């Protein structure tokens, strides 16, 4: 099993995460991603853009998958997403968990909730294990 603290740091330090400044918590086969909502995340309708929620879900599922791999990373091959309710403030907390671990393919799901535990979105993805 990989060093989970190192995995959290890998995502924290990734250039694509510098603007959103998410918090990452990795556990064996599971992960959490927390993003604090800011006004610059809202689209013209006044709610958080779906791409931000998708990023939280995808990262949570990806980290959950990578937490079970030694010396490998993952690539998202596909992701099915269902938006259930909008969010305008507070925080997005996405929790991911691995459903099936194969040799080259991993299936994981994730659920995003607001700070009151109301479900915002959910999704599941297929991830390919790749050497780096």
Secondary structure, DSSP 8 states (H G I E B T S, - for coil): ---HHHHHHHHHT-GGGTTT--EEEEETTEEEEEEE--GGGB-TTSSB-HHHHHHHHHHHHHHHHHTT-SSEEEEEEEEEEEE-----SSEEEEEEEEEEE-SSEEEEEEEEE-TT--EEEEEEEEEEEEE-
